[in-house]
């Protein structure tokens, strides 16, 4: 059976969490999880660029079949939702430029799919992620666990919800952003001194 790889993303302009989960048959494996931390105190456009370039690096490295993104929580105030929308836009664009299937799930849907009810706390989400993937400990920080949860949600509900039409678009050459140094480039270090570079945890 052909493996399916999903990158789950919990957007944020301060911290964006992500998790890369692969399924082959009934077996689920966490390939990597971590966070992208834009440089604190920089203007919003610079942080959005760092998120965009950080996501680009992850998509280039894993070449996923699907990107599952957490939707904006409707209870957020208008300004918070607007700012978060910028981060989500950068993530959606990075996937669209590569013709990767996109799916969106509300926080409620993700919690229900992973924990079983929509009022789960972040700790409960982390513990269920740990249990479902048979990890030694919950992913850290919690934003990374939320990214993994988005991927697991798609594994459970992906056949029902998708932003793409059932008919595939005409083939085209994916546009690639120019390679330029950026503080948004992911690395694989989870425990390290404060740094603008993203943090990740691999298995």
C-alpha positions in Angstrom: 0.0 0.0 0.0 1.3 3.5 -0.9 2.1 5.6 2.2 0.2 8.9 2.6 2.0 11.8 4.2 0.1 14.7 5.8 1.5 17.9 7.2 -0.7 19.3 9.9 -0.3 23.0 10.8 -1.5 25.1 13.7 -1.0 28.7 12.4 0.2 31.6 14.5 2.2 34.8 13.9 4.2 34.2 17.1 4.4 30.4 17.0 3.3 28.1 14.1 3.2 24.4 15.1 3.5 21.6 12.6 3.5 17.8 12.6 4.3 15.4 9.7 2.4 12.1 10.0 2.6 9.2 7.6 0.1 6.4 7.2 0.7 3.1 5.5 -2.4 0.8 5.9 -3.5 1.1 9.5 0.0 2.1 10.8 0.6 5.8 11.7 4.1 7.2 12.2 5.2 10.6 13.3 8.0 11.7 11.0 8.7 15.1 12.6 7.0 17.8 14.6 8.1 21.2 15.8 7.4 24.9 15.6 8.3 27.9 13.5 9.1 30.9 15.6 9.4 34.2 13.6 11.8 36.7 15.1 10.1 38.5 18.0 9.5 42.2 17.6 9.9 42.2 13.8 7.1 43.8 11.7 4.2 41.6 10.6 5.3 41.3 7.0 8.7 40.0 8.0 7.1 37.4 10.3 4.8 36.3 7.6 7.7 35.9 5.3 9.5 33.8 7.8 6.5 31.5 8.3 6.1 31.2 4.5 9.8 30.2 4.0 9.7 27.9 7.0 6.7 26.1 5.6 8.3 26.0 2.2 11.3 24.1 3.7 9.1 21.6 5.4 7.0 20.9 2.2 10.2 20.6 0.2 11.7 18.1 2.6 8.7 15.8 3.0 6.7 16.3 -0.2 3.4 15.6 1.5 0.2 14.5 -0.2 -2.0 16.8 2.0 -1.6 19.9 4.1 -4.2 20.1 6.9 -4.5 23.6 8.4 -6.4 24.6 11.5 -9.1 27.1 10.7 -9.6 30.5 12.5 -11.4 30.1 15.7 -14.7 32.1 15.4 -14.5 33.3 19.0 -11.3 35.3 18.4 -11.7 39.1 18.2 -11.6 40.7 14.8 -8.0 42.0 15.0 -6.7 38.6 16.2 -8.5 36.8 13.5 -7.2 39.2 10.8 -3.6 38.8 11.9 -4.0 35.1 12.1 -5.5 35.1 8.7 -2.2 36.5 7.3 -0.3 33.5 8.7 -2.9 31.1 7.3 -2.7 32.8 3.9 1.1 32.3 3.7 0.7 28.6 4.6 -2.1 28.0 2.1 -0.1 29.8 -0.6 3.0 27.7 0.0 0.9 24.5 -0.4 -1.0 25.9 -3.5 2.3 26.7 -5.3 3.1 23.1 -5.1 -0.4 21.8 -6.1 -0.6 20.0 -2.7 -4.2 19.1 -1.6 -5.4 21.5 1.2 -7.9 20.8 3.9 -9.1 23.0 6.7 -10.5 21.9 10.1 -11.9 23.9 12.9 -10.4 23.5 16.4 -13.6 21.8 17.5 -13.4 19.2 14.6 -9.7 18.5 15.4 -10.4 17.9 19.1 -13.4 15.7 18.4 -11.4 13.6 15.9 -8.4 13.2 18.2 -9.8 13.3 21.7 -13.5 12.5 21.2 -15.0 15.8 22.3 -14.7 19.4 21.4 -13.9 20.8 24.9 -10.6 19.0 25.3 -7.7 21.0 26.8 -4.3 21.3 25.1 -2.9 18.8 27.6 -5.6 16.3 26.7 -4.9 16.8 23.0 -1.2 16.2 23.6 -1.8 13.0 25.6 -4.1 11.6 22.9 -1.6 12.4 20.2 1.0 10.5 22.3 -1.4 7.5 22.7 -2.4 7.4 19.0 1.1 7.5 17.7 2.6 5.5 20.6 5.1 8.1 21.5 7.2 8.2 24.6 5.8 11.6 25.6 3.4 14.2 24.2 5.0 16.4 21.5 6.4 19.7 22.9 5.7 22.5 22.8 1.9 22.3 22.8 1.7 24.1 19.4 3.6 21.2 17.9 1.1 18.8 19.4 -1.7 20.9 17.8 0.0 20.6 14.4 0.2 16.8 14.8 -3.5 16.7 15.9 -4.5 18.5 12.7 -2.7 15.8 10.7 -4.4 13.1 12.6 -7.8 14.8 12.1 -7.3 14.6 8.4 -6.3 11.0 8.6 -9.7 10.4 10.2 -11.9 12.9 8.2 -10.0 13.6 5.1 -12.2 11.6 2.9 -15.1 13.9 3.8 -13.6 17.4 3.8 -11.2 19.0 1.3 -10.7 22.5 -0.2 -10.0 20.9 -3.6 -12.5 19.9 -6.1 -12.7 16.2 -6.9 -11.4 16.8 -10.4 -7.7 17.4 -10.4 -6.6 20.7 -12.0 -4.5 20.7 -15.2 -0.9 19.8 -14.5 1.5 22.7 -14.3 5.0 23.3 -13.2 5.0 24.2 -9.5 6.4 27.7 -8.9 9.3 27.7 -6.5 10.2 30.7 -4.4 13.8 31.9 -4.9 16.3 30.4 -2.4 17.3 33.1 0.0 18.7 32.9 3.5 16.0 33.4 6.1 15.5 33.0 9.8 12.4 31.1 9.0 14.2 28.0 7.7 13.4 25.0 9.8 16.0 23.0 11.6 15.7 19.8 13.7 16.7 21.1 17.1 14.0 21.2 19.8 16.0 22.2 22.8 18.3 25.1 22.0 19.1 28.6 23.1 16.6 31.3 22.1 16.7 31.6 18.3 14.5 32.9 15.5 14.9 29.6 13.6 12.1 27.0 13.9 12.4 24.0 16.2 11.5 20.5 15.4 11.5 17.0 16.8 12.1 13.9 14.6 11.7 10.2 15.3 
